[in-house]
Amino acid sequence: MEKIVIADTDVIIDYFSDILIAGICITHDIPIITRNTAHFSRIARLQIFSY
């Protein structure tokens, strides 16, 4: 697991690949369907559906 710390903040991104996937979904205005909503719940403007 790769952890990334955003400079000058206390924000830690645990799953960089999830951030990239979320960015693609937001850019194309499509929801994400996942079993692990915890990874995506802190990302604003992302529509999340669990199954």
C-alpha positions in Angstrom: 0.0 0.0 0.0 1.4 3.3 -1.0 0.8 6.3 1.3 1.0 9.9 0.0 1.0 13.0 2.3 -0.2 16.2 0.8 2.4 18.9 1.5 1.7 21.3 4.4 -1.4 19.4 5.5 -2.2 16.4 7.7 -4.0 14.7 4.8 -2.8 11.2 4.0 -4.0 9.4 0.9 -3.8 5.7 1.5 -4.7 4.4 -1.9 -3.3 6.5 -4.8 -4.9 4.3 -7.4 -8.4 4.9 -5.9 -7.7 8.7 -6.1 -6.9 8.3 -9.8 -10.1 6.3 -10.4 -12.2 8.8 -8.5 -10.7 11.6 -10.6 -11.7 9.9 -13.8 -15.2 9.4 -12.6 -15.6 13.0 -11.5 -14.1 14.3 -14.8 -16.6 12.2 -16.8 -19.5 12.7 -14.4 -20.0 9.0 -13.8 -20.6 7.2 -10.5 -18.4 4.6 -9.1 -19.7 1.2 -8.0 -17.6 -0.4 -5.3 -17.7 -2.8 -2.4 -15.3 -0.6 -0.4 -17.0 2.7 0.0 -14.6 3.7 2.8 -11.8 4.3 0.2 -13.9 6.8 -1.7 -16.1 8.4 1.0 -13.8 11.4 1.6 -13.8 12.5 -2.0 -16.2 15.4 -2.7 -18.4 15.4 -5.8 -18.0 11.6 -6.3 -21.2 9.6 -6.6 -20.7 6.3 -4.8 -22.9 3.2 -5.1 -22.1 0.0 -3.1 -23.1 -3.5 -4.0 
